[in-house]
């Protein structure tokens, strides 16, 4: 857990919406919170007052939650909440394709579509296509290629490798369907949601084409997973794009947010509490990853390291098998950054493991 360089402010303090309840966080913007069956046990979702092309008042949903019966039941409680005034859901906006964000989007769209009014999914094209691929192919989410990728980077735990090869597609379990059609979100696009304009800001590294939403009139940023108040977002390289420079994409995206969104913005993150102090938090995330990159440099200067051998260097705590599935791809993101910057050189050993050594100056 990171400690901020400058204290963030939490204007709502420790107030949380109970399951099936909502809290108003800005004019026409409601906060709801759904459970997750992981160590990170919740996701924040948002409702924004909207209006259809025919003048029907309603709500735009931002992120859908994971596909679990308990989450569907909680949604039904929300629909009946007096704060929603009996208005329908008009569209479902999803920041990115991860299961806790997209899982129930298809259900919501079907639940609220009528013969005369489609409740449409709004998402970036890259994340929609990646989600469709993830439901059809196990590559990147398990299977032989994923297991081979982990082994190449030094994972020798046979139980974990066997689980990666043989486990059913976990993405399919958590995202039982992806809508067959969508409206495209793209960087710089302005969405008119109800009475206000919201600008789309693309982020890379955490997801293929993550969309954050900024409303200048309300001074509100729905940051999704790009900026979280107390934890750093997972930044991963997978076997789908094994040479990706995901960490550079993520850090560059943070700089874009800092340029386009004022520090005064009321940040509504997907996990943790709404906060202010965006620019300080971005600086703190930069500092965190700069420290981790220095740790990798120092380790690889002493001897060649695989990504798996760098896990203790990067995370400094024991990791269980579930956490390793996220930690190893993040370690690869750090070595790829340094490798592609010319600071590390990859070495393939006789055991088939790729290790990295520091490039010394001539």
Backbone torsions as a table, in degrees:
resi	resn	phi	psi	omega
1	UNK	NA	133.9	-176.5
2	UNK	-89.3	145.7	173.4
3	UNK	-102.8	126.7	-174.9
4	UNK	-66.3	146.9	176.6
5	UNK	-65.6	-40.9	174.9
6	UNK	-126.7	138.2	-174.7
7	UNK	-58.7	132.5	170.4
8	UNK	-77.5	158.0	175.5
9	UNK	-109.9	138.1	179.8
10	UNK	-117.9	88.6	-173.1
11	UNK	-57.9	-28.3	177.4
12	UNK	-89.4	3.5	-177.0
13	UNK	54.5	-124.9	-176.7
14	UNK	-104.6	20.5	178.5
15	UNK	-69.1	135.6	179.2
16	UNK	-133.9	143.7	171.7
17	UNK	-74.4	129.9	175.4
18	UNK	-68.8	164.1	177.9
19	UNK	-56.0	128.1	-179.7
20	UNK	82.9	-1.1	179.4
21	UNK	-108.1	169.5	177.0
22	UNK	-136.0	154.7	172.2
23	UNK	-126.7	139.5	175.1
24	UNK	-79.9	126.3	179.8
25	UNK	-112.6	-17.2	176.3
26	UNK	-160.8	162.8	179.5
27	UNK	-54.8	118.2	178.5
28	UNK	77.7	11.4	-179.3
29	UNK	-124.7	122.3	-178.9
30	UNK	-112.6	145.3	179.2
31	UNK	-108.5	130.0	170.1
32	UNK	-131.5	160.4	-170.8
33	UNK	-135.2	127.8	-178.6
34	UNK	-118.7	152.8	-177.6
35	UNK	-76.9	154.1	170.4
36	UNK	-128.8	143.4	-177.4
37	UNK	-88.1	42.2	-176.4
38	UNK	-131.4	179.3	174.0
39	UNK	-59.2	-41.3	169.1
40	UNK	-80.0	101.3	-160.3
41	UNK	-96.8	11.1	-177.8
42	UNK	-151.4	161.0	167.9
43	UNK	-136.8	140.2	174.8
44	UNK	-89.1	132.8	176.2
45	UNK	-122.8	162.5	-171.5
46	UNK	-136.6	146.1	173.2
47	UNK	-121.1	131.7	179.9
48	UNK	-121.9	131.0	176.6
49	UNK	-55.8	132.9	-174.2
50	UNK	-138.8	174.7	176.2
51	UNK	-148.2	138.8	-178.7
52	UNK	-78.8	171.3	177.7
53	UNK	-61.1	-24.1	-179.6
54	UNK	-93.7	3.8	178.7
55	UNK	92.2	5.6	178.7
56	UNK	-73.3	120.3	175.8
57	UNK	-71.1	147.3	-179.3
58	UNK	-170.5	-155.4	-174.7
59	UNK	-134.1	143.4	166.6
60	UNK	-99.6	126.3	174.8
61	UNK	-87.1	136.3	171.3
62	UNK	-114.8	107.4	-176.6
63	UNK	75.4	149.1	-163.7
64	UNK	-115.3	-19.7	-174.6
65	UNK	88.8	166.7	-177.5
66	UNK	-81.2	155.6	-176.0
67	UNK	-81.8	91.4	174.9
68	UNK	-137.1	144.5	178.5
69	UNK	-56.0	-37.4	-179.2
70	UNK	-64.8	-33.3	179.0
71	UNK	-73.7	-39.7	174.8
72	UNK	-59.5	-43.4	179.2
73	UNK	-62.4	-40.3	178.2
74	UNK	-64.0	-38.7	176.3
75	UNK	-59.8	-43.4	-179.7
76	UNK	-61.2	-36.4	174.8
77	UNK	-63.8	-40.5	179.0
78	UNK	-63.8	-43.4	-179.2
79	UNK	-58.1	-32.0	-178.6
80	UNK	-88.4	-1.3	-175.9
81	UNK	-68.9	137.8	-178.4
82	UNK	-57.1	-29.3	-178.4
83	UNK	-64.0	-22.3	179.1
84	UNK	-83.1	-10.0	173.9
85	UNK	57.9	22.8	179.2
86	UNK	74.4	9.0	-178.9
87	UNK	-76.3	151.0	179.7
88	UNK	-81.6	165.5	169.2
89	UNK	-83.6	123.2	-175.4
90	UNK	-95.7	-30.8	178.1
91	UNK	-157.6	158.3	-178.5
92	UNK	-120.1	111.3	179.4
93	UNK	-99.7	129.4	-177.7
94	UNK	-122.0	125.5	-176.9
95	UNK	-66.9	-36.2	179.0
96	UNK	-166.3	176.4	-164.2
97	UNK	-88.3	4.6	-178.8
98	UNK	-67.6	149.5	-170.2
99	UNK	-58.2	-34.2	-179.2
100	UNK	-71.0	-14.9	179.3
101	UNK	-101.5	-37.4	-173.6
102	UNK	-101.9	-16.5	-166.7
103	UNK	-47.7	-46.5	-176.7
104	UNK	-103.5	14.9	-178.3
105	UNK	-62.6	-43.8	-179.9
106	UNK	-62.7	-42.5	177.8
107	UNK	-61.6	-44.2	179.4
108	UNK	-63.1	-44.0	-179.4
109	UNK	-62.0	-43.2	178.6
110	UNK	-69.2	-38.9	-177.8
111	UNK	-60.9	-32.9	-172.5
112	UNK	-112.8	1.6	174.7
113	UNK	-78.7	144.9	176.7
114	UNK	-126.1	168.1	178.3
115	UNK	-58.0	-23.2	-177.7
116	UNK	-110.4	-8.6	-175.9
117	UNK	-144.7	107.9	176.3
118	UNK	-77.2	134.7	169.4
119	UNK	-92.2	104.3	-168.2
120	UNK	-95.9	146.0	169.1
121	UNK	-78.0	132.7	173.3
122	UNK	-115.6	123.0	-174.8
123	UNK	-161.6	160.3	174.2
124	UNK	-67.1	150.3	-178.9
125	UNK	-62.9	-40.2	-178.2
126	UNK	-63.8	-42.3	-179.0
127	UNK	-72.6	-33.8	175.5
128	UNK	-63.7	-46.4	-179.7
129	UNK	-65.4	-39.8	179.3
130	UNK	-65.5	-39.4	177.5
131	UNK	-64.3	-41.8	177.7
132	UNK	-62.6	-42.1	178.5
133	UNK	-64.0	-41.7	-178.2
134	UNK	-62.0	-29.0	178.5
135	UNK	-79.8	-19.3	-178.2
136	UNK	-99.0	-32.8	-174.1
137	UNK	-123.3	144.8	177.5
138	UNK	-87.8	-10.3	-179.9
139	UNK	-56.3	130.5	-178.3
140	UNK	88.9	-17.0	-177.5
141	UNK	-129.9	18.0	-178.3
142	UNK	131.9	172.5	-178.6
143	UNK	102.4	-179.9	-174.2
144	UNK	-59.6	-42.8	-176.3
145	UNK	-67.9	-37.9	177.4
146	UNK	-65.7	-43.7	177.5
147	UNK	-61.1	-42.2	179.1
148	UNK	-63.9	-37.2	177.8
149	UNK	-63.0	-45.1	178.9
150	UNK	-64.3	-41.7	179.8
151	UNK	-65.5	-40.6	178.8
152	UNK	-57.9	-34.0	-177.9
153	UNK	-96.1	16.6	166.0
154	UNK	103.7	1.4	177.1
155	UNK	-73.6	123.7	-178.1
156	UNK	-116.6	0.0	179.3
157	UNK	-69.0	107.1	-175.4
158	UNK	-65.5	-31.9	178.5
159	UNK	-64.6	-42.8	178.9
160	UNK	-66.8	-43.9	-179.9
161	UNK	-63.3	-39.2	177.4
162	UNK	-64.3	-41.4	179.1
163	UNK	-63.0	-40.2	179.0
164	UNK	-64.4	-37.8	-178.7
165	UNK	-70.5	-36.9	-164.8
166	UNK	-113.9	-15.9	-178.6
167	UNK	-62.2	144.0	171.6
168	UNK	-59.9	160.4	-178.3
169	UNK	-64.3	104.5	-178.7
170	UNK	-64.0	-30.0	178.7
171	UNK	-61.6	-41.6	-179.7
172	UNK	-63.3	-36.5	178.7
173	UNK	-64.3	-39.1	-174.4
174	UNK	-90.4	-17.6	176.2
175	UNK	-128.9	82.7	-173.1
176	UNK	-66.9	-19.4	177.8
177	UNK	-159.0	149.7	173.3
178	UNK	-118.7	129.4	-179.6
179	UNK	-50.8	141.3	-176.0
180	UNK	-76.5	-13.8	176.3
181	UNK	-137.2	161.0	-176.0
182	UNK	-157.7	166.9	168.2
183	UNK	-106.4	135.9	-171.6
184	UNK	-83.5	130.6	168.6
185	UNK	-100.9	141.9	-178.4
186	UNK	-148.9	158.3	-177.9
187	UNK	-57.7	131.3	178.6
188	UNK	86.8	-12.2	178.1
189	UNK	-64.8	137.0	176.2
190	UNK	-103.8	121.8	176.3
191	UNK	-98.9	131.1	170.9
192	UNK	-92.3	109.7	178.5
193	UNK	-114.9	107.5	-177.1
194	UNK	62.0	-120.5	-174.2
195	UNK	-91.9	-0.7	-171.2
196	UNK	-133.7	155.2	173.5
197	UNK	-92.1	139.1	176.9
198	UNK	-125.6	126.2	-180.0
199	UNK	-94.4	135.1	176.5
200	UNK	-82.6	132.7	177.6
201	UNK	-126.3	119.1	-175.8
202	UNK	-81.5	141.1	172.6
203	UNK	-125.3	144.4	179.4
204	UNK	-115.9	167.1	171.7
205	UNK	98.1	-46.9	176.6
206	UNK	-82.4	-38.9	177.2
207	UNK	-141.3	165.7	-175.5
208	UNK	-59.0	-45.2	-177.1
209	UNK	-149.7	70.0	-177.4
210	UNK	-69.0	140.7	179.4
211	UNK	-116.1	118.5	166.5
212	UNK	-98.4	156.8	-176.4
213	UNK	-123.8	125.3	-179.1
214	UNK	-118.9	126.5	174.6
215	UNK	-110.5	106.7	-178.2
216	UNK	-65.4	-37.7	-177.5
217	UNK	-63.3	-36.3	179.2
218	UNK	-93.5	-11.1	-174.0
219	UNK	55.8	49.8	-177.5
220	UNK	-125.9	136.3	172.5
221	UNK	-121.0	119.2	168.3
222	UNK	-87.6	103.2	-167.7
223	UNK	-88.4	-9.0	-175.4
224	UNK	58.7	-133.4	178.9
225	UNK	-99.6	5.3	-176.8
226	UNK	-71.0	-38.4	178.9
227	UNK	-134.1	116.2	178.1
228	UNK	-117.0	150.6	-170.9
229	UNK	-77.2	-29.4	-171.2
230	UNK	-125.3	-14.5	178.6
231	UNK	-128.7	158.6	176.7
232	UNK	-91.8	142.6	179.8
233	UNK	-67.1	144.8	175.0
234	UNK	-67.7	129.5	177.8
235	UNK	-121.5	114.0	-166.4
236	UNK	-128.4	150.7	167.9
237	UNK	-115.4	131.7	-179.2
238	UNK	-121.4	175.7	179.5
239	UNK	-67.7	-12.1	175.1
240	UNK	-66.7	-35.6	180.0
241	UNK	-143.2	73.8	-166.8
242	UNK	-67.0	-20.7	178.2
243	UNK	-101.1	17.7	-176.6
244	UNK	-63.8	146.2	173.8
245	UNK	-101.3	65.4	-173.0
246	UNK	-65.4	-38.1	-177.6
247	UNK	-66.2	-42.0	177.4
248	UNK	-62.1	-41.4	177.7
249	UNK	-60.0	-40.2	179.9
250	UNK	-66.8	-47.8	-178.2
251	UNK	-65.8	-38.4	175.3
252	UNK	-62.8	-37.4	179.3
253	UNK	-66.5	-36.8	175.1
254	UNK	-61.1	-39.5	178.0
255	UNK	-64.5	-37.2	176.5
256	UNK	-62.2	-44.3	177.8
257	UNK	-60.8	-42.6	-179.4
258	UNK	-63.3	-34.7	-179.7
259	UNK	-73.7	-37.6	-170.2
260	UNK	-98.8	-12.1	-177.5
261	UNK	-124.9	128.1	-178.2
262	UNK	-69.7	156.8	-179.6
263	UNK	-64.2	-22.7	-178.5
264	UNK	-73.0	-10.2	-172.3
265	UNK	-59.4	142.7	174.2
266	UNK	-84.8	107.7	-172.3
267	UNK	-91.6	124.3	178.2
268	UNK	-107.9	98.6	-175.1
269	UNK	-89.6	165.5	178.6
270	UNK	-76.6	-22.0	-179.7
271	UNK	-140.8	139.3	-176.2
272	UNK	91.9	-170.3	-173.7
273	UNK	-94.5	145.3	170.8
274	UNK	-56.4	141.5	-172.4
275	UNK	-147.3	167.9	167.5
276	UNK	-122.5	156.8	-175.2
277	UNK	111.6	38.9	-174.1
278	UNK	-57.3	-48.7	-173.2
279	UNK	-66.1	-37.4	176.0
280	UNK	-65.1	-38.5	179.2
281	UNK	-66.8	-39.6	177.2
282	UNK	-63.2	-42.5	177.9
283	UNK	-61.7	-39.2	179.6
284	UNK	-66.4	-38.1	176.9
285	UNK	-66.7	-40.2	174.7
286	UNK	-59.1	-45.4	-178.5
287	UNK	-63.7	-40.0	178.9
288	UNK	-58.6	-49.8	-177.3
289	UNK	-72.0	-31.2	174.8
290	UNK	-62.3	-40.2	177.2
291	UNK	-64.3	-43.2	-179.6
292	UNK	-65.4	-38.3	177.7
293	UNK	-64.4	-40.2	176.3
294	UNK	-62.8	-38.8	177.7
295	UNK	-61.3	-40.9	179.0
296	UNK	-66.1	-43.3	177.9
297	UNK	-56.6	-47.4	-176.9
298	UNK	-64.4	-41.8	180.0
299	UNK	-65.0	-44.1	-176.9
300	UNK	-75.4	-15.8	173.3
301	UNK	-73.9	-28.8	-179.0
302	UNK	-78.8	-41.2	177.7
303	UNK	-167.2	159.9	177.1
304	UNK	-62.5	138.4	179.1
305	UNK	-125.5	140.9	166.1
306	UNK	-82.7	166.8	176.1
307	UNK	-59.7	-38.5	179.6
308	UNK	-64.4	-37.5	179.1
309	UNK	-71.3	-16.2	178.4
310	UNK	-89.5	-4.2	-177.0
311	UNK	-60.6	-43.3	178.6
312	UNK	-64.5	-32.6	179.5
313	UNK	-68.8	-41.0	-173.9
314	UNK	-83.8	-36.4	-170.2
315	UNK	-108.8	-25.9	170.8
316	UNK	55.8	31.2	176.3
317	UNK	-157.5	156.3	177.3
318	UNK	-63.9	143.3	179.4
319	UNK	-121.9	131.4	175.5
320	UNK	-83.3	177.9	-174.7
321	UNK	-61.7	-37.7	179.6
322	UNK	-65.7	-44.6	-179.7
323	UNK	-65.9	-32.0	178.8
324	UNK	-61.2	-30.5	-179.7
325	UNK	-63.0	-26.4	177.7
326	UNK	-98.5	-33.8	-174.5
327	UNK	-71.4	-41.6	-178.9
328	UNK	-62.0	-48.6	176.5
329	UNK	-60.3	-29.1	176.7
330	UNK	-73.4	-36.8	174.9
331	UNK	-61.7	-40.0	177.2
332	UNK	-62.5	-37.4	178.2
333	UNK	-60.3	-37.3	179.8
334	UNK	-72.3	-43.1	179.5
335	UNK	-69.9	-34.0	177.2
336	UNK	-62.6	-40.8	178.7
337	UNK	-55.9	-48.5	-177.2
338	UNK	-72.9	-37.1	178.0
339	UNK	-63.6	-49.5	-177.6
340	UNK	-70.1	-20.6	174.3
341	UNK	-84.2	-1.2	178.7
342	UNK	83.6	12.1	-177.6
343	UNK	-93.1	-24.5	177.7
344	UNK	-119.4	152.2	174.5
345	UNK	-120.7	128.3	179.0
346	UNK	-77.7	142.5	177.1
347	UNK	-129.0	123.1	178.1
348	UNK	-95.0	117.7	-178.0
349	UNK	-81.3	170.4	177.0
350	UNK	-64.2	-23.0	177.3
351	UNK	-80.9	2.1	179.5
352	UNK	83.9	-1.0	-177.7
353	UNK	-87.9	136.7	177.1
354	UNK	-91.4	121.7	177.0
355	UNK	-117.8	164.0	-175.9
356	UNK	-127.1	137.4	176.7
357	UNK	-123.1	150.0	-178.7
358	UNK	-71.4	135.6	176.1
359	UNK	-79.7	120.5	180.0
360	UNK	-87.8	147.1	-179.3
361	UNK	-68.7	143.4	179.2
362	UNK	-65.6	NA	NA
